[in-house]
Amino acid sequence: MNLDPRTLLFSLILTYGLSVLSMFVAAAGRKSSKPDGMGKWAAAMFLETIAWGLIAARGRIPDLFSVIVANGLLSAAFALILAAIYEFQQRPAPRWQYLVPVGLTLLVAAILEEHIRSRFVWDGIIYGLQMVLIGRALWSDRDTRSGQAWRLLFGGVVMILVLLLLRAGFALTGHIQFAQPQNTLLLQPVQLLAYIASMSVALLGSFGFLLLVKERTDREIMHLAMTDSLTRIPNRRALTDYAERSLSRRSGLPLALLMIDADHFKLVNDTRGHQTGDDVLCELASLLAGRLRGQDLLGRYGGEEFLVIAPDTNAEDALALAESLRQIVASTALATSKGEVSLSVSIGVSICPATALRALGDMLAEADAALYQAKQTGRNKVVCFTTKTT
């Protein structure tokens, strides 16, 4: 079966049109408080659809539309793709990255309208620059690269760059018929690759961008599920997950749990009000977090109780860490909306020695028992489950 260029152009236009419809439906159905670029991506696909339609009509409509306007629309579509990515990343981009390529494309198309060979070369350079800018935006943002969807987009950019190089190469060597998308000769290999690549970019690019948005949404949902809504530190679920992982990956290293409770916190709520109590918890969380080491994790275990998971920490180091936390709280007045509040904490410590196998539930019970002992023996002190009061 012989493949006809005009039939493939129609298929390409249909593919882009369906991508536009899908993206606009997806963008309209989303309810997000932050911009995600989906509207701009759908608009880019729409411009490309129009551009390919004008290219398919070349010879039957004035060259003003099939050459100058069509190339301008393609460049504008690439600029919108770049804008969509930057909007998704919530990063600003210099306006020249959008405006200069489009202006140069229109200028080249107007000046070299009758010089196909030169126009293909210059268009390749300008479109190539736009692909480089898009690829750079994808590669330079760490959050974008934290998932897998960006690979689809980056792969499409590389594919387009390779085809632009092939097209420019054929134009430079005089084989214009190999590079023209709508010629009436038998379909050439480079043309076939160009059609396949364009359809792939339309489908995989749009699908990849949707996945990119979904990956970020999933990360945000997971962050909310693992974060205490008041103090903005890890919640009980996040703490237990981290503790389980730390216990299973210790590789012969000790681990310590520090259960921390604010002394007489009910009195703060009763005398100052619950809003002040909330302020105290937030300030206390910030104060404790500022004294921890890089590998330690602080979270809110419940109510006025906090938990510190300290990997690679023996009993001596755990007691020293707990004592430093107790002292900094006792010596610091916590700022609230109704004035400063002085507070103390009691801390219970549980240790998993380097050579021992311990269950998290047992360690939590030990830390809680040590905390209870600290409360019963006067508060504002540190007690280790295996030692006496410090």
Buried (B, 14 or more C-beta within 10 A) or exposed (E): EEEEBEEBBBBBBBBBBBBBBBBBEBBEEEEEEEEBBBBBBBBBBBBBBBBBBBBBBBEEBEBEBBBBBBBBBBBBBBBBBBBBBBBBBEEEBEEEBBEBBBBBBBBBBEEBBEEBBBBBBBBBBBBBBBBEBBBBBBEEBEBBBEBEBBEBBBBBBEBBBEBBEBBBBBBBEEBBBBBBBBBEEEBBEBBEBBBBBBBBBBBBBBBBBBBBBEBBEEEEEEEEEBBBEEBEBBBBEBBBEBBEEBBEEBEEBBBBBBBBBBBEBEEBBEEBBEEBBBBBBBBBBBBBBEBBEEEBBBBBBEEBBBBBBBBBBBBEBBBBBBBEBBBBBEEBEBEBEEEEBEBBBBBBBBBBEEEEEBEBEEBBEBBBBBBBBBBEEEBBBBBBBEBEEB
